Amino acid sequence: MISRPTYPEKLFQFIASKTPCHDLAWDVGTGSGQAARTLAGIYKNVVATDTSPKQLEFAVKLPNITYQCTPPEMSISELEQTVSAESSVDLVTSATAMHWFDLPNFYQQVKWILKEPDGVIAAWSYTKAEINASAANALLQKLYDDSDPYLDPRARFFLHDKYRTIDFPFQPVDGLDHTGPLEFKMEWLMDLDDCFAFIKSWAHYQAAKDTGVELLHDDFVQDFTRAWHEDGNPKKIATFRINLRIGKVGNGSK
Ligand SMILES: C[S@@+](CC[C@H](N)C(=O)[O-])C[C@H]1O[C@@H](n2cnc3c(N)ncnc32)[C@H](O)[C@@H]1O
């Protein structure tokens, strides 16, 4: 059973079409390597970093992905040792992770490591799920509302802002006159167990639990299960909107 939606191939193809070379990608905040494994099919090599050794343990191992556990902020010399040399990376990605970073420090690293002028940074996140079954969807949206107080403020900001107002000091990639957000659709055909696993994978589900609040309490589980089975179809489509910011480093950024 998977507990997170899978990013669409179309997203990666779009991003990869904006980097002239496909030698090296750096996926920051890789988690269990969700984005890294698709990038590994497009780029010769991928360095995938995360601050959590536990997340990295679950990452899919592929011969052209190097996983590295890093501190939250790296010096340039640590970056060079752990990821790569100055001006050597074609693409930096951050999949549903950039809201945790210290952005000024992160952007400085991105500008240092990307090939000048065409190296690209692509950062995306996704919105709340919508389920194609009205009663179950209404309960899910209520659960999102009820869980809002347990969201980390940075995650809440990005969930509501959808990467619209975030500082993103990069130049539009070829073919665009802005750096986004661009919207992509992501769908997940899920059964009820997938849906519960997805909810339990939220950081704020765990945060609520840590304060003694079980968001999936018996009444909710009962009502949601009933609503899920109302139309007799065990599978539902959950739709998420991905918001992508994409830009290139340009000249004279170092
Ligand atoms: C929501 S998860 C996303 C994981 C994965 N990219 C995905 O799309 O499924 C965010 C990840 O960012 C990592 N993270 C948080 N702060 C970080 C930092 N400063 N540097 C690198 N990774 C960080 C967390 O450990 C976590 O694995």
The ligand as a Gaussian input file, in Angstrom:
#p B3LYP/6-31G(d) Opt

LIG

0 1
 C        6.706000      16.324000       2.800000
 S        8.261000      15.535000       2.688000
 C        8.430000      15.392000       0.923000
 C        9.265000      14.223000       0.553000
 C        9.396000      13.941000      -0.949000
 N       10.108000      14.994000      -1.639000
 C        8.050000      13.711000      -1.593000
 O        7.679000      14.465000      -2.485000
 O        7.368000      12.749000      -1.216000
 C        9.426000      16.844000       3.094000
 C       10.847000      16.328000       3.300000
 O       11.737000      17.434000       3.483000
 C       12.742000      17.036000       4.403000
 N       13.399000      18.256000       4.917000
 C       12.922000      19.157000       5.805000
 N       13.801000      20.165000       5.987000
 C       14.859000      19.904000       5.178000
 C       16.078000      20.589000       4.888000
 N       16.380000      21.748000       5.466000
 N       16.930000      20.039000       3.993000
 C       16.623000      18.872000       3.383000
 N       15.484000      18.179000       3.609000
 C       14.612000      18.688000       4.491000
 C       11.969000      16.222000       5.431000
 O       12.797000      15.370000       6.184000
 C       10.995000      15.449000       4.531000
 O       11.515000      14.200000       4.151000

